Amino acid sequence: MSSLLGLRRLAKGIETATLLQGKTTNLYQGYLLFILALLFYSPSAFAFSSWQQHGDALEMRGLLRGSAVALKNPDNKFFYQKRSIVALAGSGRLMVNGKYGDLLSFEMHVEQRYIPLLLQSGGRNLATQQGVERTNLLEWRFDNRRAQLLIDRLNVQYSASKLNIKLGRQPLNLAATFYFTPNDFFAPFAAQSFYRSYKPGVDAVRADIQLAELSQLSLISVLGYRADGLRENGWSSHIDTTRNTYLAHASTVVADFDLALLLGSVKKKLVIGGDFQGELFEWLGVRGEGHLAIPKQLVARRSVEFSLGLEHRWENSLTLRAEQFYHGGGSATLASYSLQSESTYMARNYSAIGASYEFTPLVSADMTSLYNWLDHSSLISIYGLYSLSNESELAFSVVKANGKRPQSSQISSEFGLYGDSLTCELRSYF
């Protein structure tokens, strides 16, 4: 318990230094002390505050993260203002969950971040994509935009025997595949992301209706917002009804496979699709998802997005995955590459190969390799995780980009536009 109090006091001291002094040097020193403290404090595995009485309950948990990051960008002054970046960053997440009786519950996640400006942009001159599409009314910036306070989740939920309704800011995930997730329309993880514990929330309402023992219908509506380049996340607080999402997702189980159909309107597009996941021969895992997107504007073209994945896990914990992705909305030629697209990917055909292995109960590693078939560039990511205690861990990640580097303002390859990076992160849960 004393270690937990020490971490709280240290985090409080860093926050006070941020507000009163506002000096980058002092902030770096404070977060360096914070990172070192995480190495020596090992909190116990319980919520730091909980209450329960007559079927009502309230629980509060937390997560502290400290990161040291080194980036090396391509030597190109048009795309990058900084060739090399070494920086420290930190964040704290407060998670509050409660319930009232057997039917009502609520969830709130509040996150405080400190990220240096150069690390926020990655040293780029041009932004490659916008942030999560949600109102900026629940986000605040301090210390010349280095510090950010945001409410990442805020929702209430009604749960009955065959009906579940969740209203408010919440994470939504309709993906069946792991690396490329064309059916995940709301803040999807990048294929090379390894830490996926907290998916960003969007402003939505979701109703899950149980049709049978193994069948369900999900009705989802998500608010869309007007783009605003002057805002940090790229979106304003004004709702754009043309970008609202209305989706129906019906799923059932047939033999050893989960099957689903998807139909609705997503950000100015009519979407028809589905997904499946299951196992063949009790050995080979098979996953697939995709959709046909029909733009409501007559001048835009239709596109097909589809991802197919295979995987197997051995008894010794070794897991191998392979996925193939067809991105119909991508470019067919290198000359038509654009940074203005809402999509994460530029080309049409990609492959991913990944592996994970648990060396000991305390040490594990993951690897992912992405390949662009149009320009033959690749991105290799390696991740190592060491468990310091039940509720703290140390993670290392290395990203290596391979491909032709940009020449002046011309993109020579997609992953050649990426920089190399080395990251060390400490996480402490309480």
Secondary structure, DSSP 8 states (H G I E B T S, - for coil): -HHHHHHHHHHHHHHHHHHHT--HHHHHHHHHHHHHHHHH----SS-SEEEEETTEEEEEEEEEEEEEEEEE--S-TTTBS-SEEEEEEEEEEEEEEEEETTTEEEEEEEEEEE--HHHHHTTBSS--S---SS-GGGEEEETTTTEEEEEEEEEEEEE-SSEEEEEEEE------SSS--TT--SS---TT----S----EEEEEEEEEEETTEEEEEEEE--EEE-TTSTTSEEEEE-GGG-EEEEEEEEEETTEEEEEEEEE-SSEEEEEEEEEEEETTTEEEEEEEEEEEESSTTS--EEEEEEEEEEE-TTS-EEEEEEEEETTS-SSGGG--S--SSS--SSEEEEEEEEEESSSSEEEEEEEEEETTT--EEEEEEEEEEEETTEEEEEEEEEEES---BTTB---SGGGS-EEEEEEEEEE-
